[in-house]
Amino acid sequence: MDAVVAFLISIPISPLLSLLFEGIDRKLHARMQKRIGPPVLQPFYDLIKLLGKERIIPATASTRIFEIMPMVSTASSLLGASILLSNILSNSNIVGDLILIIYLLAMSSIALIVGGSASGNPYSAIGFSRKISMMIAYEIPMLIAVISMAFGPSPSLAVSSIIEFQVSRGLPLVASRLSMALAAAAFLLCIPAAASVVPFDIPEAKTEIIYGFLIEYGGPYLALAKVSKSVLNFTLTLLASAIFLYIPSLLGEAALLNLGLSLFLCLIVSLLIMFITITVPRTVLARLKVGQALKFYWVLPLTLSFSSIILSAVNL
């Protein structure tokens, strides 16, 4: 498939898949708590309802920033997801797109907290402070884990090149070297914090600071914020499945000939990653304090990511 066509197709597909994944997550979360839970399509219903509500801007808000940032956040996450999806669908080689995707996802989170903090609400300011602290904690090990790919068995920061290497080996990257297994572990450990789910939902803790930086958002603004977060979560799990756990590689060269099947298998693996890194933690764990979360990320994932890059340098 042509790269441009794949990208254009990915733009509407990304939010649809993201909301579907969110619905499955909510259903599994409920079942694990022995509840019936909402229908799988509930995120779509919520989105339609919010889009039909009135737009309200707080009197204390910096209006332009408050209004624009949810759009910037959603556009950033959608662009990152579309680049990743189009890479899987078309196998197009874009140098450094792996770093670009991580940057766009970080930009999405930053835009949302900047917009929320512009509301003038003190709870938003607390949420902003907590989110910045959390981002410093998890973005560093996540970025180091990704950079270690440049020193790995497939020395590249292009998603398609990493996928092609896995196909040529007939094995997912995580099984190729110890360094890549450590990088994958560090990346997966960072997903719950990036997704802001329990035990790392500290910036939004609804029982403490009433959704933090999102407290003043409602109607279409909240709809955009929810889509942005949903797409971000989906993109992180799909990225992990593409660069570390590309199961279609087990099919050999057939994986590059049938890209539709490869995408389907990637989505199945993404669902499993979502269940392990998002659904299970938020169901069975309790929220950590800010200091506990920072200590966790500066000890375990950071150690794993640094170990990965050191081992990659010596071809282990």
LOKEMI-6427 format. One record per residue (C-alpha): residue number from 1; residue in one letter; chain; y, x, z. Coordinates in Angstrom, 3 decimals, padded with zeros to 6 digits, always signed. Example, Ala and Ser with C-alpha at 12.3 -4.5 7.8 and 13.67 -1.06 7.14 Angstrom:
BEGIN
1 / A / A / -004.500 / +012.300 / +007.800 .
2 / S / A / -001.060 / +013.670 / +007.140 .
This chain:
BEGIN
1 / M / A / +000.000 / +000.000 / +000.000 .
2 / D / A / +003.480 / +001.217 / -000.839 .
3 / A / A / +005.376 / +002.556 / +002.192 .
4 / V / A / +008.458 / +000.384 / +001.612 .
5 / V / A / +006.367 / -002.778 / +001.179 .
6 / A / A / +004.369 / -001.924 / +004.309 .
7 / F / A / +007.583 / -001.439 / +006.284 .
8 / L / A / +009.044 / -004.758 / +005.104 .
9 / I / A / +005.801 / -006.551 / +005.998 .
10 / S / A / +005.742 / -004.872 / +009.415 .
11 / I / A / +009.176 / -006.188 / +010.433 .
12 / P / A / +008.092 / -009.854 / +010.875 .
13 / I / A / +004.528 / -008.970 / +011.898 .
14 / S / A / +005.607 / -006.755 / +014.823 .
15 / P / A / +007.201 / -009.474 / +017.014 .
16 / L / A / +004.426 / -011.956 / +016.181 .
17 / L / A / +001.699 / -009.541 / +017.267 .
18 / S / A / +003.741 / -008.489 / +020.300 .
19 / L / A / +004.148 / -012.048 / +021.569 .
20 / L / A / +000.466 / -012.747 / +020.889 .
21 / F / A / -000.498 / -009.673 / +022.927 .
22 / E / A / +001.785 / -010.854 / +025.729 .
23 / G / A / +000.094 / -014.260 / +025.693 .
24 / I / A / -003.347 / -012.655 / +025.925 .
25 / D / A / -002.133 / -010.438 / +028.777 .
26 / R / A / -000.840 / -013.457 / +030.710 .
27 / K / A / -004.092 / -015.325 / +030.137 .
28 / L / A / -006.233 / -012.404 / +031.309 .
29 / H / A / -003.942 / -011.879 / +034.310 .
30 / A / A / -004.425 / -015.516 / +035.308 .
31 / R / A / -008.201 / -015.420 / +034.827 .
32 / M / A / -008.467 / -012.325 / +037.027 .
33 / Q / A / -006.672 / -014.324 / +039.733 .
34 / K / A / -009.029 / -017.280 / +039.148 .
35 / R / A / -006.270 / -019.412 / +037.600 .
36 / I / A / -006.315 / -021.269 / +034.298 .
37 / G / A / -003.039 / -019.712 / +033.252 .
38 / P / A / -000.663 / -020.586 / +030.405 .
39 / P / A / -001.846 / -021.007 / +026.796 .
40 / V / A / -001.986 / -017.831 / +024.722 .
41 / L / A / +000.941 / -019.111 / +022.622 .
42 / Q / A / +003.166 / -019.657 / +025.686 .
43 / P / A / +005.454 / -016.669 / +024.858 .
44 / F / A / +006.281 / -018.354 / +021.537 .
45 / Y / A / +007.109 / -021.623 / +023.325 .
46 / D / A / +009.297 / -019.758 / +025.829 .
47 / L / A / +011.133 / -017.993 / +023.010 .
48 / I / A / +011.846 / -021.247 / +021.150 .
49 / K / A / +013.076 / -022.875 / +024.366 .
50 / L / A / +015.400 / -019.986 / +025.240 .
51 / L / A / +016.857 / -019.817 / +021.733 .
52 / G / A / +017.886 / -023.457 / +022.063 .
53 / K / A / +019.754 / -022.997 / +025.330 .
54 / E / A / +023.464 / -022.424 / +025.876 .
55 / R / A / +024.888 / -018.905 / +025.833 .
56 / I / A / +026.548 / -018.150 / +029.168 .
57 / I / A / +028.579 / -015.003 / +029.810 .
58 / P / A / +029.542 / -014.153 / +033.423 .
59 / A / A / +033.263 / -014.042 / +034.159 .
60 / T / A / +032.846 / -010.510 / +035.548 .
61 / A / A / +031.026 / -009.189 / +032.459 .
62 / S / A / +032.233 / -006.753 / +029.821 .
63 / T / A / +031.700 / -009.351 / +027.125 .
64 / R / A / +031.107 / -007.198 / +024.043 .
65 / I / A / +028.616 / -004.872 / +025.724 .
66 / F / A / +026.863 / -007.770 / +027.463 .
67 / E / A / +026.419 / -009.600 / +024.131 .
68 / I / A / +025.608 / -006.718 / +021.798 .
69 / M / A / +023.133 / -004.682 / +023.854 .
70 / P / A / +020.227 / -007.196 / +023.760 .
71 / M / A / +020.516 / -007.114 / +019.957 .
72 / V / A / +020.574 / -003.298 / +019.928 .
73 / S / A / +017.558 / -003.237 / +022.246 .
74 / T / A / +015.553 / -005.654 / +020.108 .
75 / A / A / +016.488 / -003.883 / +016.865 .
76 / S / A / +015.436 / -000.496 / +018.297 .
77 / S / A / +012.043 / -001.679 / +019.513 .
78 / L / A / +011.391 / -003.605 / +016.273 .
79 / L / A / +012.286 / -000.556 / +014.191 .
80 / G / A / +009.936 / +001.642 / +016.222 .
81 / A / A / +007.093 / -000.879 / +015.943 .
82 / S / A / +007.671 / -001.367 / +012.205 .
83 / I / A / +007.617 / +002.381 / +011.513 .
84 / L / A / +004.325 / +002.708 / +013.393 .
85 / L / A / +002.713 / -000.330 / +011.756 .
86 / S / A / +003.812 / +000.739 / +008.279 .
87 / N / A / +002.315 / +004.195 / +008.882 .
88 / I / A / -001.048 / +002.640 / +009.705 .
89 / L / A / -000.878 / +000.221 / +006.762 .
90 / S / A / +000.324 / +002.665 / +004.108 .
91 / N / A / -000.598 / +006.085 / +005.519 .
92 / S / A / +002.886 / +007.288 / +004.546 .
93 / N / A / +003.818 / +010.769 / +005.745 .
94 / I / A / +007.176 / +010.829 / +007.577 .
95 / V / A / +007.823 / +014.165 / +009.260 .
96 / G / A / +008.630 / +013.797 / +012.958 .
97 / D / A / +008.225 / +010.013 / +013.033 .
98 / L / A / +006.289 / +010.301 / +016.291 .
99 / I / A / +009.390 / +011.626 / +018.073 .
100 / L / A / +011.513 / +009.003 / +016.300 .
101 / I / A / +009.311 / +006.186 / +017.622 .
102 / I / A / +009.510 / +007.503 / +021.199 .
103 / Y / A / +013.295 / +007.843 / +020.832 .
104 / L / A / +013.679 / +004.273 / +019.540 .
105 / L / A / +011.604 / +002.867 / +022.405 .
106 / A / A / +013.700 / +004.797 / +024.935 .
107 / M / A / +016.849 / +003.565 / +023.183 .
108 / S / A / +015.566 / +000.007 / +023.506 .
109 / S / A / +015.201 / +000.333 / +027.287 .
110 / I / A / +018.565 / +002.070 / +027.702 .
111 / A / A / +020.409 / -000.561 / +025.650 .
112 / L / A / +018.951 / -003.363 / +027.750 .
113 / I / A / +019.896 / -001.846 / +031.098 .
114 / V / A / +023.397 / -000.960 / +029.843 .
115 / G / A / +023.894 / -004.557 / +028.721 .
116 / G / A / +022.576 / -005.919 / +031.998 .
117 / S / A / +024.734 / -003.620 / +034.113 .
118 / A / A / +027.796 / -004.783 / +032.128 .
119 / S / A / +027.416 / -008.219 / +033.758 .
120 / G / A / +029.187 / -007.030 / +036.910 .
121 / N / A / +026.418 / -008.369 / +039.155 .
122 / P / A / +025.523 / -006.014 / +042.051 .
123 / Y / A / +021.798 / -006.687 / +041.559 .
124 / S / A / +022.176 / -005.536 / +037.950 .
125 / A / A / +023.734 / -002.287 / +039.163 .
126 / I / A / +020.788 / -001.702 / +041.507 .
127 / G / A / +018.346 / -002.447 / +038.689 .
128 / F / A / +020.245 / -000.045 / +036.410 .
129 / S / A / +020.029 / +002.745 / +038.981 .
130 / R / A / +016.322 / +002.167 / +039.551 .
131 / K / A / +015.510 / +002.027 / +035.835 .
132 / I / A / +017.332 / +005.298 / +035.127 .
133 / S / A / +015.381 / +006.966 / +037.946 .
134 / M / A / +012.112 / +005.593 / +036.591 .
135 / M / A / +012.902 / +006.657 / +033.030 .
136 / I / A / +013.577 / +010.220 / +034.175 .
137 / A / A / +010.214 / +010.121 / +035.950 .
138 / Y / A / +007.997 / +008.805 / +033.126 .
139 / E / A / +009.822 / +009.799 / +029.923 .
140 / I / A / +009.462 / +013.532 / +030.621 .
141 / P / A / +005.641 / +013.607 / +030.942 .
142 / M / A / +005.325 / +011.119 / +028.065 .
143 / L / A / +007.483 / +013.284 / +025.802 .
144 / I / A / +005.648 / +016.479 / +026.786 .
145 / A / A / +002.318 / +014.759 / +026.064 .
146 / V / A / +003.600 / +013.835 / +022.602 .
147 / I / A / +005.065 / +017.299 / +021.934 .
148 / S / A / +001.693 / +018.849 / +022.806 .
149 / M / A / +000.459 / +017.287 / +019.546 .
150 / A / A / +002.472 / +019.954 / +017.698 .
151 / F / A / +000.291 / +022.620 / +019.344 .
152 / G / A / -002.960 / +020.659 / +019.049 .
153 / P / A / -005.796 / +020.787 / +016.511 .
154 / S / A / -003.585 / +018.812 / +014.105 .
155 / P / A / -000.253 / +020.638 / +014.550 .
156 / S / A / +002.001 / +017.806 / +013.472 .
157 / L / A / +004.427 / +015.216 / +014.821 .
158 / A / A / +003.766 / +012.819 / +011.932 .
159 / V / A / +001.601 / +009.818 / +012.828 .
160 / S / A / -000.100 / +009.724 / +009.417 .
161 / S / A / -001.041 / +013.425 / +009.617 .
162 / I / A / -002.585 / +012.899 / +013.046 .
163 / I / A / -004.508 / +009.883 / +011.730 .
164 / E / A / -005.735 / +011.853 / +008.686 .
165 / F / A / -006.927 / +014.682 / +010.945 .
166 / Q / A / -008.938 / +012.263 / +013.086 .
167 / V / A / -010.484 / +010.737 / +009.951 .
168 / S / A / -011.392 / +014.182 / +008.571 .
169 / R / A / -013.105 / +015.072 / +011.862 .
170 / G / A / -014.781 / +011.681 / +012.187 .
171 / L / A / -013.691 / +011.517 / +015.833 .
172 / P / A / -010.649 / +010.282 / +017.773 .
173 / L / A / -008.247 / +013.051 / +018.791 .
174 / V / A / -009.026 / +012.525 / +022.469 .
175 / A / A / -012.557 / +013.825 / +021.797 .
176 / S / A / -011.465 / +016.907 / +019.844 .
177 / R / A / -010.130 / +019.094 / +022.661 .
178 / L / A / -009.641 / +019.051 / +026.420 .
179 / S / A / -005.885 / +019.447 / +025.923 .
180 / M / A / -005.724 / +016.228 / +023.886 .
181 / A / A / -007.737 / +014.360 / +026.519 .
182 / L / A / -005.208 / +015.450 / +029.166 .
183 / A / A / -002.298 / +014.461 / +026.901 .
184 / A / A / -003.872 / +011.046 / +026.355 .
185 / A / A / -004.362 / +010.572 / +030.103 .
186 / A / A / -000.714 / +011.472 / +030.787 .
187 / F / A / +000.505 / +009.124 / +028.042 .
188 / L / A / -001.620 / +006.215 / +029.272 .
189 / L / A / -000.442 / +006.715 / +032.858 .
190 / C / A / +003.166 / +006.419 / +031.652 .
191 / I / A / +002.633 / +003.053 / +029.934 .
192 / P / A / +002.792 / +000.855 / +033.100 .
193 / A / A / +006.177 / +002.324 / +034.066 .
194 / A / A / +007.540 / +002.077 / +030.527 .
195 / A / A / +006.390 / -001.552 / +030.464 .
196 / S / A / +007.930 / -002.178 / +033.925 .
197 / V / A / +004.835 / -003.874 / +035.318 .
198 / V / A / +003.476 / -003.767 / +038.865 .
199 / P / A / +003.221 / -001.314 / +040.577 .
200 / F / A / +006.188 / +000.130 / +038.642 .
201 / D / A / +008.294 / -003.020 / +038.163 .
202 / I / A / +010.805 / -001.530 / +040.607 .
203 / P / A / +013.903 / -002.000 / +038.367 .
204 / E / A / +013.249 / -005.738 / +038.013 .
205 / A / A / +011.493 / -006.537 / +041.314 .
206 / K / A / +012.019 / -010.293 / +041.398 .
207 / T / A / +011.274 / -010.594 / +045.120 .
208 / E / A / +013.777 / -007.835 / +045.975 .
209 / I / A / +016.594 / -007.742 / +043.423 .
210 / I / A / +015.881 / -010.928 / +041.446 .
211 / Y / A / +015.016 / -009.361 / +038.060 .
212 / G / A / +017.615 / -006.598 / +038.470 .
213 / F / A / +019.553 / -005.857 / +035.291 .
214 / L / A / +018.245 / -009.062 / +033.646 .
215 / I / A / +019.584 / -011.371 / +036.349 .
216 / E / A / +022.608 / -012.654 / +034.381 .
217 / Y / A / +020.882 / -012.995 / +031.021 .
218 / G / A / +019.842 / -016.449 / +029.850 .
219 / G / A / +019.375 / -018.457 / +026.681 .
220 / P / A / +019.340 / -016.437 / +023.417 .
221 / Y / A / +020.268 / -013.220 / +025.254 .
222 / L / A / +017.218 / -013.503 / +027.508 .
223 / A / A / +015.093 / -014.399 / +024.474 .
224 / L / A / +016.135 / -011.145 / +022.792 .
225 / A / A / +015.453 / -009.189 / +025.991 .
226 / K / A / +011.964 / -010.688 / +026.261 .
227 / V / A / +011.179 / -009.956 / +022.604 .
228 / S / A / +012.415 / -006.388 / +023.057 .
229 / K / A / +010.197 / -005.798 / +026.092 .
230 / S / A / +007.206 / -007.451 / +024.445 .
231 / V / A / +007.555 / -005.336 / +021.287 .
232 / L / A / +007.997 / -002.175 / +023.370 .
233 / N / A / +004.777 / -002.844 / +025.299 .
234 / F / A / +002.880 / -003.592 / +022.094 .
235 / T / A / +004.194 / -000.464 / +020.369 .
236 / L / A / +003.190 / +001.812 / +023.239 .
237 / T / A / -000.393 / +000.531 / +023.264 .
238 / L / A / -000.656 / +000.665 / +019.460 .
239 / L / A / +000.774 / +004.196 / +019.435 .
240 / A / A / -001.816 / +005.338 / +021.979 .
241 / S / A / -004.607 / +003.843 / +019.868 .
242 / A / A / -003.266 / +005.464 / +016.675 .
243 / I / A / -002.657 / +009.025 / +017.858 .
244 / F / A / -005.271 / +009.455 / +020.580 .
245 / L / A / -007.965 / +006.798 / +020.113 .
246 / Y / A / -008.087 / +006.122 / +016.373 .
247 / I / A / -011.489 / +004.430 / +016.391 .
248 / P / A / -011.459 / +003.820 / +012.588 .
249 / S / A / -011.944 / +007.598 / +012.289 .
250 / L / A / -015.617 / +006.933 / +013.096 .
251 / L / A / -015.841 / +005.296 / +009.652 .
252 / G / A / -014.894 / +008.576 / +007.971 .
253 / E / A / -013.002 / +008.487 / +004.675 .
254 / A / A / -013.620 / +004.721 / +004.434 .
255 / A / A / -010.907 / +004.299 / +007.081 .
256 / L / A / -008.273 / +005.519 / +004.602 .
257 / L / A / -009.611 / +003.276 / +001.838 .
258 / N / A / -009.600 / +000.083 / +003.898 .
259 / L / A / -006.322 / +000.235 / +005.804 .
260 / G / A / -006.461 / -003.470 / +006.723 .
261 / L / A / -009.750 / -002.948 / +008.585 .
262 / S / A / -008.319 / +000.181 / +010.199 .
263 / L / A / -005.322 / -001.785 / +011.481 .
264 / F / A / -007.607 / -004.511 / +012.846 .
265 / L / A / -009.698 / -001.951 / +014.745 .
266 / C / A / -006.504 / -000.313 / +016.039 .
267 / L / A / -005.309 / -003.681 / +017.335 .
268 / I / A / -008.619 / -004.236 / +019.145 .
269 / V / A / -008.288 / -000.827 / +020.821 .
270 / S / A / -004.649 / -001.645 / +021.627 .
271 / L / A / -005.780 / -004.820 / +023.382 .
272 / L / A / -008.209 / -002.787 / +025.461 .
273 / I / A / -005.474 / -000.259 / +026.310 .
274 / M / A / -003.136 / -003.122 / +027.247 .
275 / F / A / -005.797 / -004.563 / +029.539 .
276 / I / A / -006.373 / -001.212 / +031.285 .
277 / T / A / -002.754 / -000.023 / +031.552 .
278 / I / A / -000.819 / -003.291 / +031.939 .
279 / T / A / -003.022 / -006.260 / +032.898 .
280 / V / A / -005.253 / -004.612 / +035.501 .
281 / P / A / -002.508 / -002.674 / +037.369 .
282 / R / A / -000.219 / -005.704 / +037.679 .
283 / T / A / -003.115 / -007.823 / +038.902 .
284 / V / A / -004.743 / -005.591 / +041.501 .
285 / L / A / -001.933 / -003.320 / +042.749 .
286 / A / A / +001.179 / -003.831 / +044.860 .
287 / R / A / +004.669 / -002.624 / +044.001 .
288 / L / A / +005.506 / +000.948 / +044.980 .
289 / K / A / +008.764 / +002.165 / +046.481 .
290 / V / A / +011.109 / +004.147 / +044.238 .
291 / G / A / +010.276 / +007.420 / +046.001 .
292 / Q / A / +006.529 / +006.780 / +045.748 .
293 / A / A / +006.755 / +006.063 / +042.016 .
294 / L / A / +008.839 / +009.180 / +041.342 .
295 / K / A / +006.443 / +011.333 / +043.355 .
296 / F / A / +003.462 / +009.921 / +041.434 .
297 / Y / A / +004.947 / +010.673 / +038.002 .
298 / W / A / +006.270 / +014.087 / +038.947 .
299 / V / A / +002.859 / +015.105 / +040.291 .
300 / L / A / -000.002 / +013.601 / +038.256 .
301 / P / A / +001.237 / +012.745 / +034.718 .
302 / L / A / +003.644 / +015.707 / +034.634 .
303 / T / A / +000.854 / +018.088 / +035.684 .
304 / L / A / -001.486 / +016.612 / +033.074 .
305 / S / A / +001.091 / +016.881 / +030.294 .
306 / F / A / +002.044 / +020.479 / +031.144 .
307 / S / A / -001.649 / +021.402 / +031.373 .
308 / S / A / -002.146 / +019.828 / +027.963 .
309 / I / A / +000.580 / +021.861 / +026.287 .
310 / I / A / -000.636 / +025.099 / +027.935 .
311 / L / A / -004.252 / +024.490 / +026.889 .
312 / S / A / -003.110 / +023.558 / +023.379 .
313 / A / A / -001.343 / +026.910 / +023.089 .
314 / V / A / -004.650 / +028.711 / +023.749 .
315 / N / A / -006.675 / +026.386 / +021.479 .
316 / L / A / -008.580 / +024.588 / +024.211 .
